Amino acid sequence: MRLFTCPNCRQTVYFDNTACGQCGTAIGYDPAANAMVAISDSSSYCANAEHGACNWIARAGGFCTACRHNETVPDISDAENLSDWQILERAKKRLFYSIIRLGLPLITRDEDSQRGLTFNFLADTNGETVMTGHHNGVITIALAEADDAERERRRAELGEPYRTLLGHFRHETAHYYWDLLVSRTDWLERCRATFGNDAADYHEALKIHYANGAPPDWPQRFVSSYASSHPWEDFAETWAHYLHIADTLETARSLGVSTEPMRDRSGELSTDVDFDPYRTTDARRLTEAWVGVSVMLNELNRSMGLPDAYPFVLSGPIVEKIDFIARLVHADRA
């Protein structure tokens, strides 16, 4: 994500800010301009701003580009539910930032009841645990995932080294865009040639995966162990990683990051992010830049006593899959 500045004093502000910390100017995010703009009238904000759940601008009294895709939100009269939903919305806004930057189609259920994208944020009730997932354009996010301790418990239980809210949004939205951009299109056979035959029994494949685990050679062929369970999950995990890489490289570019480790005599770890990661279709350029940045992130985390920020290896076959995603998202759909 790019860095943003206050439209009044040019102080750096954060993507989630509603006011500049330097001059106090009320600000909101304008997705059309990809910039923070000054707000002179609170009615310029999305309707969810009154709940502290959005800082995007919208038509007076309406919902913004991201919030208009919400179908169900939790009972926000419960303070804990409200806090959890606010956390989920912040992660969702970062997802929509990427979708908009890539120019991917955004269709609401009101616009197309069959092909629209919608979100349900649901709390566990009466002992029934909500499962995060996607089905026919409906993405369900368990409200419990907003709790760090609960998410960590599930991460350890499922053996997922990179379980984050933003990761959930990116992964589940991948399933939606597979239905929209791949299924029943000219891309389907190319997708099968890259990820495998999606016609394989999905539920049986997951059953086998959870019973036996990933194949021993999965790091050479898949971006995560879960990606090895079925071609749909391979596509979704790769899609999510493409967004991780593009968005983080854009952040690095905004910060002027350049890495050139002293021990690197070949230059392979040298990185100068001098291109727009959201606009390039050159997956090798993208992933080569990512190697340097991800090594830097991991070493910084280790210096702080934290786990690696990116505990994954991008092998040749994985880069080819990322290349497919890059070509798919930038395909001309005019």
C-alpha positions in Angstrom: 0.0 0.0 0.0 1.2 3.5 -0.8 1.9 6.1 1.9 -0.7 8.8 2.3 -0.4 12.5 3.2 -2.7 15.0 4.8 -4.2 17.2 2.1 -3.8 20.3 4.3 -0.3 20.1 5.8 1.3 17.2 3.8 2.0 15.2 7.0 2.1 11.5 6.6 -1.2 9.9 7.7 -2.3 6.3 7.9 -4.8 4.5 5.7 -7.2 4.2 8.7 -7.0 7.8 9.9 -10.0 10.0 10.2 -8.0 13.1 11.2 -4.4 14.3 10.7 -2.3 14.0 13.8 -0.4 17.2 12.9 -3.0 19.8 12.0 -6.3 18.0 13.0 -7.9 18.2 9.6 -10.7 15.7 9.2 -9.8 13.3 6.4 -11.2 10.3 4.6 -10.1 7.9 1.9 -11.2 8.5 -1.6 -10.8 5.2 -3.6 -11.4 7.0 -6.9 -8.4 9.3 -6.4 -6.5 6.8 -4.2 -5.8 9.6 -1.8 -6.8 11.1 1.5 -9.1 14.1 1.1 -10.2 16.8 3.5 -13.7 16.3 4.9 -15.7 19.5 5.6 -19.0 17.7 6.2 -19.4 14.5 8.1 -22.1 13.4 5.6 -19.3 12.9 3.1 -18.3 9.8 5.0 -19.7 6.3 4.5 -22.7 5.5 6.6 -20.6 3.1 8.7 -18.4 5.9 9.8 -20.8 6.6 12.7 -20.0 3.2 14.1 -16.2 3.8 13.8 -16.1 1.1 11.1 -15.2 3.1 8.0 -13.3 6.2 7.0 -14.0 6.1 3.2 -16.0 8.8 1.5 -19.4 8.0 -0.1 -22.5 9.7 -1.4 -24.4 11.5 1.3 -26.1 9.0 3.6 -24.9 6.0 1.7 -22.3 3.3 1.8 -18.8 3.4 0.3 -17.4 1.2 -2.4 -16.4 -1.4 0.1 -19.2 -1.3 2.6 -21.9 -1.7 0.0 -20.8 -5.3 -0.3 -21.8 -6.0 3.3 -24.9 -8.2 3.7 -24.8 -9.1 7.4 -23.0 -7.4 10.3 -23.1 -8.5 13.9 -25.3 -7.0 16.6 -23.3 -3.9 17.3 -25.3 -3.0 20.4 -22.8 -5.5 22.0 -19.6 -3.5 22.6 -17.4 -6.6 22.0 -19.1 -7.4 18.7 -18.7 -3.7 17.6 -15.0 -3.8 18.4 -14.5 -7.1 16.5 -16.4 -5.8 13.5 -14.3 -2.6 13.4 -11.2 -4.8 13.3 -12.6 -6.9 10.5 -13.6 -3.8 8.5 -10.1 -2.5 8.7 -8.7 -5.7 7.2 -11.5 -5.7 4.5 -10.6 -2.2 3.5 -7.1 -3.3 2.7 -8.5 -6.1 0.6 -10.6 -3.6 -1.4 -7.7 -1.3 -1.8 -6.0 -4.0 -3.7 -9.0 -5.0 -5.7 -9.6 -1.4 -6.8 -5.9 -0.9 -7.6 -6.0 -4.0 -9.9 -9.2 -2.8 -11.5 -11.0 -6.1 -10.8 -14.7 -6.2 -11.3 -16.8 -5.3 -8.2 -20.4 -6.3 -8.4 -22.9 -6.0 -5.6 -25.8 -8.4 -5.0 -28.2 -5.5 -5.8 -26.6 -5.2 -9.2 -26.5 -8.9 -9.9 -28.0 -11.4 -7.5 -26.1 -14.3 -9.1 -22.6 -12.8 -9.7 -22.4 -10.2 -6.9 -19.9 -10.3 -4.0 -21.2 -10.0 -0.4 -19.8 -10.4 3.1 -21.4 -11.9 6.2 -19.7 -11.1 9.6 -21.1 -13.6 12.0 -20.7 -14.3 15.7 -20.8 -17.8 17.2 -24.3 -18.4 18.7 -25.7 -21.1 21.1 -22.5 -23.2 20.9 -22.5 -23.1 17.1 -19.1 -22.2 15.7 -19.1 -20.0 12.6 -16.7 -21.2 9.9 -14.9 -18.7 7.6 -15.5 -19.6 4.0 -16.9 -18.8 0.6 -20.0 -20.1 -1.3 -21.5 -18.7 -4.5 -20.2 -15.1 -3.9 -21.0 -15.0 -0.2 -17.9 -14.7 2.0 -18.5 -15.5 5.6 -16.0 -14.3 8.1 -16.2 -15.6 11.7 -16.2 -12.7 14.1 -14.1 -14.7 16.5 -11.2 -14.3 14.1 -10.8 -10.7 15.2 -9.7 -12.0 18.6 -5.9 -12.5 18.5 -5.9 -15.3 21.1 -8.6 -17.2 19.3 -7.0 -16.8 15.9 -3.7 -18.0 17.3 -5.4 -21.0 18.8 -6.9 -21.9 15.4 -3.6 -21.2 13.7 -1.8 -23.7 15.9 -4.6 -26.2 15.7 -4.7 -26.1 11.9 -0.9 -25.8 11.4 -1.2 -22.5 9.5 2.0 -20.4 9.9 0.4 -17.3 8.3 -3.2 -17.0 9.6 -4.2 -13.3 9.5 -7.5 -11.5 9.0 -6.2 -9.9 5.8 -5.0 -13.3 4.6 -8.5 -14.7 5.2 -10.1 -11.9 3.1 -7.6 -12.4 0.3 -7.9 -16.2 0.3 -11.7 -16.3 0.3 -12.1 -13.6 -2.3 -9.9 -15.7 -4.6 -12.6 -18.3 -4.6 -15.1 -15.7 -5.7 -12.9 -14.4 -8.5 -12.2 -18.0 -9.6 -16.0 -18.4 -10.2 -16.1 -15.0 -11.9 -13.0 -14.9 -14.0 -12.0 -18.6 -14.6 -15.0 -20.8 -14.4 -16.8 -21.1 -17.7 -14.3 -18.8 -19.4 -11.4 -19.3 -21.8 -9.1 -19.3 -18.8 -10.4 -22.5 -17.3 -8.2 -24.9 -19.3 -5.1 -22.8 -18.7 -5.9 -22.7 -15.0 -6.2 -26.5 -14.9 -2.9 -26.8 -16.7 -1.3 -24.7 -14.0 -3.1 -25.8 -10.8 -4.6 -29.2 -11.7 -8.0 -30.5 -12.4 -10.6 -28.7 -10.2 -13.2 -31.3 -11.1 -11.5 -33.6 -8.5 -13.9 -34.3 -5.5 -13.3 -31.3 -3.3 -14.7 -32.6 0.0 -12.9 -35.9 -0.4 -9.6 -34.1 -1.2 -9.9 -32.1 2.0 -10.7 -35.2 4.0 -7.6 -36.9 2.7 -5.5 -33.7 3.4 -6.6 -33.4 7.0 -6.1 -37.2 7.6 -2.7 -37.5 5.9 -1.3 -34.0 5.7 0.5 -32.5 2.7 2.9 -34.6 0.5 6.5 -34.5 1.6 7.6 -32.4 -1.5 4.9 -29.8 -1.1 7.4 -26.9 -0.6 8.7 -27.4 -4.1 5.3 -27.3 -5.7 2.9 -25.3 -3.5 3.1 -22.0 -1.7 1.6 -23.6 1.5 0.8 -27.1 2.7 -3.0 -26.3 2.5 -2.5 -25.4 -1.2 -1.7 -29.0 -1.9 -5.1 -30.2 -0.8 -7.0 -29.3 -4.0 -6.6 -27.1 -7.1 -9.1 -24.6 -5.8 -7.1 -24.1 -2.6 -3.9 -24.0 -4.6 -5.4 -21.2 -6.7 -6.7 -19.3 -3.6 -3.5 -19.6 -1.7 -1.5 -18.4 -4.7 -3.9 -15.5 -5.3 -3.6 -14.5 -1.7 0.2 -14.6 -1.9 0.2 -12.5 -5.1 -1.8 -9.8 -3.2 0.6 -10.1 -0.2 3.5 -9.5 -2.5 2.1 -6.8 -4.6 0.8 -4.8 -1.7 3.9 -5.1 0.5 6.2 -4.2 -2.4 4.1 -1.1 -3.0 4.6 -0.2 0.6 8.4 -0.8 0.2 8.4 1.3 -2.9 6.6 4.2 -1.1 9.2 4.0 1.6 12.1 4.0 -0.9 13.3 0.6 0.3 16.5 -0.6 -1.2 18.3 -3.7 0.1 21.8 -4.9 -0.7 23.1 -7.3 2.0 26.9 -7.0 2.5 27.2 -10.8 2.3 25.6 -10.9 -1.1 28.4 -11.0 -3.7 26.1 -12.1 -6.6 23.5 -9.4 -6.2 20.6 -11.9 -6.0 19.3 -10.4 -2.8 19.7 -6.8 -3.9 16.4 -5.0 -4.3 15.3 -1.6 -5.5 11.5 -1.5 -5.9 11.4 1.0 -8.8 8.3 -0.2 -10.5 4.6 -0.3 -9.7 3.9 -3.8 -8.3 0.1 -3.4 -9.0 0.7 -2.7 -12.7 3.4 -5.2 -13.7 2.6 -8.5 -15.3 6.2 -9.6 -15.0 5.9 -12.2 -12.3 9.6 -12.9 -12.2 10.4 -9.2 -11.6 7.8 -9.2 -8.9 9.1 -12.3 -7.1 12.7 -11.4 -7.5 12.1 -8.0 -5.8 10.1 -9.9 -3.2 13.0 -12.1 -2.3 15.1 -9.1 -1.1 12.2 -7.5 0.7 11.0 -10.6 2.4 14.5 -11.5 3.6 14.7 -8.0 5.1 11.3 -8.4 6.8 12.2 -11.8 8.3 15.6 -10.5 9.6 14.0 -7.5 11.1 11.4 -9.7 12.9 14.1 -12.0 14.1 15.9 -9.0 15.5 12.8 -8.2 17.5 12.3 -11.8 18.7 9.3 -12.3 16.5 8.4 -15.1 14.0 9.3 -14.6 10.3 6.9 -12.2 8.6 7.0 -14.4 5.5 7.9 -18.0 6.3 7.5 -19.3 2.7 9.8 -20.2 -0.2 8.9 -19.3 -3.8 10.2 -22.2 -6.0 10.1 -22.2 -9.8 6.7 -24.0 -10.0 5.2 -21.5 -7.5 6.5 -18.5 -9.5 4.8 -20.0 -12.6 1.5 -20.1 -10.6 2.0 -16.5 -9.5 2.6 -15.6 -13.1 -0.8 -17.1 -14.0 -2.5 -15.0 -11.4 -0.7 -11.8 -12.6 -1.8 -12.4 -16.1 -5.4 -13.3 -15.1 -5.9 -10.1 -13.0 -4.5 -7.9 -15.7 -6.4 -9.5 -18.6 -8.3 -7.2 -20.9 -12.0 -7.7 -20.0 -13.3 -4.8 -22.1 
